[in-house]
C-alpha cells in the first residue's frame, strides 16, 4: 500500500516530467519553425529571381525575401526578409528598412536572433567574406572589418552614405538564457570593389 507521501511525490514527478517535455517541445519548435521557414523562403527566393516581386513565402506572411546572405567559410546560406520585426525574425534574418537598400551605397543593416539565424556571427573572423545576392540575381561581396559588443540604447551603428557597408546585429551574449538583453553583437563589413564570381 502506497503512503500519501509516496502518492504526492509520484504526482509531482509526473507533473515535473510533463512540464519538462513541454519546455523541450517549445524549444524544438523554435528551431523546427526556423528551418521550415528557410525551405519555404528558398522556394519564394527562386521565384523572386525569376521576376516575381513582393512574393510572400506563405499566404499569411507579412514579409517577403529581399536578399540571400551566404558566408562561404561557415556554410551559411539564408534568405533575408523585409523588415526587422519580431514576427519576421522568427523565420529568418531581417532587413532594417530605414537603412540603405541591400546592394546600394550606404549602410545596410541586417538583424537576426542570436540562437537561430545569426548564431554564426560569433564565429566570423576579420576578413571573412559575406555575399549578398539581390532580386535581380546580382551578387556583391563584403569583408568583415570589425566585430564588437555595443549597448542597445547608448551606442549607434556608424552609418555612411558613400560606398557599401553591411552591418549584422544580434543580441548578446550568445549563450544567455535571458531574452531582451541590453547588449548587441555588431559585425561591420566593407563592400568589395571586385565582382563576385
Rosetta silent file (secondary structure, phi, psi, omega in degrees, C-alpha in Angstrom):
SEQUENCE: XXXXXXXXXXXXXXXXXXXXXXXXXXXXXXXXXXXXXXXXXXXXXXXXXXXXXXXXXXXXXXXXXXXXXXXXXXXXXXXXXXXXXXXXXXXXXXXXXXXXXXXXXXXXXXXXXXXXXXXXXXXXXXXXXXXXXXXXXXXXXXXXXXXXXXXXXXXXXXXXXXXXXXXXXXXXXXXXXXXXXXXXXXXXXXXXXXXXX
SCORE:     score description
SCORE:     0.000 S_00000001
   1 L     0.000  131.730 -178.101    0.000    0.000    0.000 S_00000001
   2 L   -85.225  140.279  179.776    1.378    3.389   -1.013 S_00000001
   3 L   -79.829  158.968  177.339    1.585    6.139    1.530 S_00000001
   4 H   -58.199  -33.361  178.854    0.087    9.580    0.846 S_00000001
   5 H   -67.006  -40.307  178.534    3.616   10.971    0.712 S_00000001
   6 H   -65.875  -40.695  177.803    4.621    8.461   -1.992 S_00000001
   7 H   -62.003  -45.016  178.754    1.491    9.309   -3.996 S_00000001
   8 H   -57.911  -47.940 -178.518    2.307   13.016   -3.694 S_00000001
   9 H   -66.223  -35.353  176.856    5.892   12.523   -4.927 S_00000001
  10 H   -64.557  -44.162  178.142    4.714   10.338   -7.828 S_00000001
  11 H   -65.950  -40.019  177.387    2.233   13.008   -8.917 S_00000001
  12 H   -61.975  -43.076  178.544    4.851   15.697   -8.500 S_00000001
  13 H   -62.121  -43.174  177.933    7.283   13.689  -10.634 S_00000001
  14 H   -61.837  -43.308  178.671    4.649   13.234  -13.372 S_00000001
  15 H   -63.057  -45.577 -179.885    3.919   16.978  -13.337 S_00000001
  16 H   -63.288  -41.236  177.270    7.588   17.888  -13.496 S_00000001
  17 H   -63.569  -41.423  179.496    8.178   15.468  -16.384 S_00000001
  18 H   -62.511  -45.809  178.491    5.170   16.878  -18.257 S_00000001
  19 H   -63.970  -40.787  178.677    6.407   20.453  -17.821 S_00000001
  20 H   -61.676  -45.986  178.642    9.925   19.408  -18.836 S_00000001
  21 H   -65.025  -37.742  177.507    8.722   17.716  -22.022 S_00000001
  22 H   -61.967  -44.568  179.416    6.522   20.710  -22.799 S_00000001
  23 H   -63.946  -41.731  177.375    9.513   23.072  -22.431 S_00000001
  24 H   -62.286  -43.299  178.091   11.703   20.863  -24.617 S_00000001
  25 H   -60.798  -42.670  177.149    8.936   20.782  -27.216 S_00000001
  26 H   -59.748  -44.689  179.744    8.660   24.559  -27.167 S_00000001
  27 H   -65.158  -42.495  178.696   12.403   24.909  -27.687 S_00000001
  28 H   -66.265  -34.361  179.192   12.471   22.371  -30.510 S_00000001
  29 H   -60.638  -38.707  179.047    9.518   24.089  -32.179 S_00000001
  30 H   -59.103  -47.201 -179.492   11.545   27.316  -32.492 S_00000001
  31 H   -69.250  -39.028  178.977   14.309   25.510  -34.401 S_00000001
  32 H   -64.379  -42.992  179.324   11.848   23.480  -36.498 S_00000001
  33 H   -63.262  -43.094  179.456    9.923   26.616  -37.449 S_00000001
  34 H   -63.830  -41.108  179.729   13.119   28.448  -38.410 S_00000001
  35 H   -67.868  -45.584  178.648   14.288   25.501  -40.548 S_00000001
  36 H   -63.214  -41.288  179.273   10.949   25.007  -42.301 S_00000001
  37 H   -59.701  -41.599 -179.961   10.667   28.726  -42.934 S_00000001
  38 H   -64.021  -33.519  175.544   14.052   28.776  -44.673 S_00000001
  39 H   -64.612  -46.207  178.308   12.855   25.987  -47.020 S_00000001
  40 H   -65.738  -35.691  178.605    9.730   27.966  -47.910 S_00000001
  41 H   -68.926  -37.008  176.854   11.821   31.107  -48.242 S_00000001
  42 H   -60.237  -41.826  178.359   14.265   29.371  -50.610 S_00000001
  43 H   -64.190  -44.775  178.308   11.305   28.495  -52.836 S_00000001
  44 H   -64.119  -36.108  179.211    9.995   32.076  -52.700 S_00000001
  45 H   -65.751  -40.347  177.675   13.511   33.362  -53.437 S_00000001
  46 H   -59.802  -40.883  178.263   13.750   31.190  -56.561 S_00000001
  47 H   -70.935  -32.944  176.045   10.503   32.702  -57.798 S_00000001
  48 H   -64.008  -43.811  178.173   11.750   36.189  -56.924 S_00000001
  49 H   -62.890  -25.622  178.785   14.861   35.594  -59.042 S_00000001
  50 L   -81.854   -1.642  173.531   12.527   34.558  -61.874 S_00000001
  51 L   117.482   -8.546  177.589   10.970   38.027  -61.782 S_00000001
  52 L   -76.124  142.653 -178.342    8.112   37.936  -59.276 S_00000001
  53 L  -117.395  149.445  178.174    8.193   40.825  -56.774 S_00000001
  54 L    57.260   32.625 -175.366    6.995   41.055  -53.170 S_00000001
  55 L   -74.766  120.442  178.839    6.335   37.318  -53.188 S_00000001
  56 L   -78.923  133.682 -177.717    5.089   36.066  -49.815 S_00000001
  57 L   -70.217  -22.902  174.305    6.653   32.742  -48.775 S_00000001
  58 L  -147.447  155.366 -168.984    3.331   31.558  -47.275 S_00000001
  59 L   -55.134  -35.682 -176.040   -0.166   33.007  -47.699 S_00000001
  60 L   -94.017    4.997 -178.606   -0.422   34.803  -44.331 S_00000001
  61 L   -65.734  144.588  174.770    3.130   36.225  -44.373 S_00000001
  62 L  -112.582   26.630  179.203    3.537   39.970  -43.998 S_00000001
  63 L  -146.117  173.393 -179.592    7.084   39.919  -45.368 S_00000001
  64 L  -154.434  160.564 -179.485    8.960   38.758  -48.447 S_00000001
  65 E   -70.015  136.989  177.306   12.524   37.877  -49.461 S_00000001
  66 E  -120.372  -17.925 -179.344   14.796   40.811  -50.311 S_00000001
  67 E  -164.874  168.307  174.698   18.234   39.167  -50.453 S_00000001
  68 E  -124.691  125.194 -178.986   20.177   35.973  -49.923 S_00000001
  69 E  -104.829  125.890  173.911   23.093   36.013  -47.467 S_00000001
  70 E  -126.764  146.364  174.616   25.878   33.459  -47.777 S_00000001
  71 E  -128.619   93.845 -174.350   29.060   33.052  -45.772 S_00000001
  72 H   -54.284  -39.244 -176.222   31.196   30.514  -47.682 S_00000001
  73 H   -65.454  -24.654 -176.017   33.690   29.950  -44.851 S_00000001
  74 H  -113.237   -0.304 -179.582   30.918   28.883  -42.454 S_00000001
  75 L    70.349   25.382 -179.421   28.470   27.218  -44.852 S_00000001
  76 E   -86.631  134.649  177.543   25.781   29.808  -44.095 S_00000001
  77 E  -148.506  105.380 -174.213   23.022   30.280  -46.685 S_00000001
  78 E  -136.156  147.021  174.278   19.976   32.286  -45.581 S_00000001
  79 E   -90.083  130.812 -179.852   17.167   34.249  -47.141 S_00000001
  80 E   -94.904  132.324 -177.896   16.857   37.792  -45.771 S_00000001
  81 E   -99.001  154.244  175.720   13.338   39.087  -45.173 S_00000001
  82 E   -74.887  126.849  177.999   11.981   42.585  -45.486 S_00000001
  83 L    96.858  141.777 -179.128   11.544   44.159  -42.052 S_00000001
  84 L  -117.114   60.772 -179.404   13.240   43.586  -38.722 S_00000001
  85 L  -108.016  158.767 -179.813   10.224   42.814  -36.584 S_00000001
  86 H   -54.015  -41.006 -178.825    9.773   40.006  -34.071 S_00000001
  87 H   -69.755  -24.088  177.434    7.290   38.237  -36.333 S_00000001
  88 H   -83.897  -45.094 -175.497    9.790   38.406  -39.212 S_00000001
  89 H   -66.641  -15.464  175.724   12.912   37.446  -37.268 S_00000001
  90 L   -67.243  -21.657 -175.111   11.268   34.220  -36.132 S_00000001
  91 L  -109.256  -16.508 -179.819   11.647   32.969  -39.714 S_00000001
  92 L   173.939  175.435  176.478   14.950   34.464  -40.855 S_00000001
  93 L   -65.115  151.218 -177.548   17.248   37.461  -40.703 S_00000001
  94 E  -119.725  147.705  176.104   15.556   40.780  -41.381 S_00000001
  95 E   -90.897  127.124  178.321   16.494   43.879  -43.342 S_00000001
  96 L   -78.192  111.336 -171.492   16.112   47.135  -41.370 S_00000001
  97 L   -64.029  -21.003  178.897   14.001   49.242  -43.735 S_00000001
  98 L   -81.713   -4.925  178.454   15.380   52.575  -42.511 S_00000001
  99 L   -95.275  176.625 -179.064   18.874   51.570  -43.683 S_00000001
 100 L   -61.247  143.257  176.084   20.275   51.557  -47.232 S_00000001
 101 L   -57.164  140.870  178.841   18.665   49.107  -49.653 S_00000001
 102 L   -53.541  126.665  178.165   20.722   45.907  -49.919 S_00000001
 103 L    92.580  -14.235  179.726   23.458   46.395  -52.509 S_00000001
 104 L   -91.123  168.123  177.628   23.117   50.169  -52.771 S_00000001
 105 L   -63.321  146.341 -179.284   25.524   52.771  -51.448 S_00000001
 106 E   114.870 -168.510 -179.339   25.288   53.411  -47.742 S_00000001
 107 E  -103.400  118.246  175.786   24.975   51.186  -44.699 S_00000001
 108 E   -96.903  129.425 -178.094   22.630   48.210  -44.978 S_00000001
 109 E  -112.319  127.999  174.421   21.589   46.758  -41.612 S_00000001
 110 E  -119.759  140.272  177.860   20.501   43.139  -41.134 S_00000001
 111 E  -126.577  158.270  178.428   19.377   41.693  -37.817 S_00000001
 112 L  -163.810  164.566  179.450   18.683   38.169  -36.616 S_00000001
 113 L   -74.889  140.882 -177.427   18.214   36.078  -33.494 S_00000001
 114 L   -69.716  -22.315 -176.250   21.396   35.001  -31.697 S_00000001
 115 L  -101.108   -1.756  176.423   20.127   31.455  -31.091 S_00000001
 116 L  -129.508  -98.894 -169.308   18.971   30.672  -34.641 S_00000001
 117 L   -66.569  -33.614 -179.397   19.817   32.529  -37.847 S_00000001
 118 L  -105.494   20.066  175.654   22.546   34.835  -36.549 S_00000001
 119 H   -64.756  -22.821 -179.782   24.213   32.401  -34.154 S_00000001
 120 H   -70.386  -15.354 -177.922   27.032   32.174  -36.727 S_00000001
 121 H   -57.494  -34.073 -178.486   28.092   35.777  -36.027 S_00000001
 122 H   -64.842  -21.120 -178.083   30.175   34.601  -33.060 S_00000001
 123 H   -96.048   -6.624  178.735   32.284   32.506  -35.475 S_00000001
 124 L   -67.889  141.899  178.192   33.002   35.243  -38.021 S_00000001
 125 L  -117.145  160.694  176.220   36.612   36.355  -38.223 S_00000001
 126 L   -56.790  137.314  178.963   38.187   39.533  -39.550 S_00000001
 127 L    77.033    0.821  172.673   38.371   39.469  -43.370 S_00000001
 128 L   -60.489  148.233 -177.239   35.761   36.666  -43.693 S_00000001
 129 E   -98.679  134.076  173.822   33.716   37.109  -46.840 S_00000001
 130 E  -116.526  142.405  179.352   29.957   37.664  -46.872 S_00000001
 131 E  -127.239  130.052  173.829   27.988   37.604  -50.109 S_00000001
 132 E  -109.393  131.718  171.813   24.595   39.168  -50.718 S_00000001
 133 E  -106.235  141.561 -175.681   22.518   38.164  -53.727 S_00000001
 134 E  -111.355  170.315 -174.693   19.767   40.530  -54.811 S_00000001
 135 L   -59.928  -24.459  178.301   16.393   40.072  -56.509 S_00000001
 136 L   -84.787    2.615  177.626   17.908   40.862  -59.913 S_00000001
 137 L    91.563   -7.766 -179.958   20.323   37.935  -59.492 S_00000001
 138 L   -77.362  157.700  179.150   23.450   40.029  -58.955 S_00000001
 139 E  -123.064  145.929  172.271   25.883   39.354  -56.110 S_00000001
 140 E  -135.135  139.478 -178.612   28.014   41.735  -54.069 S_00000001
 141 E   -99.444  154.288  178.186   30.762   40.775  -51.669 S_00000001
 142 E  -138.817  148.988  176.054   31.657   42.206  -48.278 S_00000001
 143 E  -118.771  132.414  178.420   34.632   41.613  -45.955 S_00000001
 144 E   -63.699  127.632  178.196   34.331   41.627  -42.176 S_00000001
 145 E  -118.497  -20.153 -175.569   36.371   44.513  -40.809 S_00000001
 146 E  -155.223  141.946  174.741   35.106   44.907  -37.253 S_00000001
 147 E  -135.905  130.200 -179.309   33.293   42.928  -34.540 S_00000001
 148 E  -157.517  163.485  177.004   32.268   44.470  -31.263 S_00000001
 149 E   -99.718  130.361 -178.401   29.788   44.464  -28.413 S_00000001
 150 E  -128.065  159.729  177.001   27.600   47.566  -28.196 S_00000001
 151 E   -87.225  137.789 -174.028   24.896   48.835  -25.861 S_00000001
 152 L   -61.727  -32.115 -176.633   21.388   48.752  -27.354 S_00000001
 153 L  -111.943  -25.258 -177.214   20.497   52.328  -26.384 S_00000001
 154 L   -88.530  -27.473 -177.651   23.786   54.145  -25.771 S_00000001
 155 L  -105.191  159.745  177.904   25.660   53.113  -28.913 S_00000001
 156 L  -133.146  161.215  177.539   24.727   53.521  -32.550 S_00000001
 157 L   -82.364  128.330  179.453   25.671   51.882  -35.820 S_00000001
 158 L   -68.701  112.375 -177.497   28.078   54.079  -37.786 S_00000001
 159 L   -95.459  145.826  176.666   26.120   54.998  -40.928 S_00000001
 160 L  -132.883  154.703  175.074   27.636   56.123  -44.205 S_00000001
 161 L   -99.646  -29.787 -177.662   26.174   57.431  -47.444 S_00000001
 162 L   -97.781  153.421 -179.506   29.142   56.643  -49.699 S_00000001
 163 L    68.416  177.786  178.238   30.457   53.183  -50.512 S_00000001
 164 E  -113.005  129.495  179.296   28.757   49.959  -49.442 S_00000001
 165 E  -135.916  139.491 -179.326   28.788   48.855  -45.821 S_00000001
 166 E  -119.737  129.786  176.897   26.956   45.948  -44.215 S_00000001
 167 E  -116.022  125.446  175.965   26.040   45.798  -40.519 S_00000001
 168 E  -113.111  128.804 -174.786   24.919   42.486  -38.976 S_00000001
 169 E  -137.299  141.768  176.254   23.499   42.698  -35.466 S_00000001
 170 E  -146.645  167.891  177.227   22.139   40.283  -32.871 S_00000001
 171 E   -69.335  156.188 -178.439   21.545   40.172  -29.128 S_00000001
 172 E  -139.834  146.292    3.779   24.482   39.396  -26.842 S_00000001
 173 L   -79.482  158.061 -174.664   25.691   37.298  -25.059 S_00000001
 174 L   -64.593  -41.496 -173.724   25.107   34.345  -27.366 S_00000001
 175 L   -89.994    6.519 -176.224   24.672   31.656  -24.698 S_00000001
 176 L   -71.813  134.624  175.537   22.435   33.674  -22.389 S_00000001
 177 L   -78.841  -10.542 -177.995   19.084   32.118  -21.474 S_00000001
 178 L   -84.964  135.867  174.628   17.716   35.628  -20.878 S_00000001
 179 L   -95.204  163.193  175.671   15.910   37.399  -23.704 S_00000001
 180 L    67.823   39.068  178.425   15.891   41.114  -24.238 S_00000001
 181 L   -71.204  164.849  179.457   19.407   41.920  -23.090 S_00000001
 182 L   -89.151   -2.120 -177.073   20.752   45.447  -23.383 S_00000001
 183 E  -106.444  148.547  177.798   23.831   44.306  -25.320 S_00000001
 184 E  -129.455  148.120  173.766   24.222   43.665  -29.038 S_00000001
 185 E  -102.838  122.034 -174.208   26.925   41.936  -31.059 S_00000001
 186 E  -117.209  128.473  175.065   27.713   44.029  -34.113 S_00000001
 187 E  -115.744  125.366  177.098   29.659   42.911  -37.181 S_00000001
 188 E  -108.307  133.650 -179.482   30.649   45.568  -39.713 S_00000001
 189 E  -131.121  141.311 -177.759   31.662   44.522  -43.220 S_00000001
 190 E   -98.190  135.959  178.301   33.044   46.634  -46.054 S_00000001
 191 E   -64.079  136.933  177.284   31.813   46.303  -49.634 S_00000001
 192 L   -84.159  149.517  178.786   34.334   44.775  -52.044 S_00000001
 193 L   -86.977  -30.190 -179.658   35.168   46.527  -55.276 S_00000001
 194 L   -77.308  147.580 -179.307   35.863   43.364  -57.293 S_00000001
 195 L   -69.423  155.691  178.171   32.864   41.466  -58.698 S_00000001
 196 L   -86.722  132.559  178.146   31.649   38.224  -57.122 S_00000001
 197 L   -86.333    0.000    0.000   32.194   35.122  -59.240 S_00000001
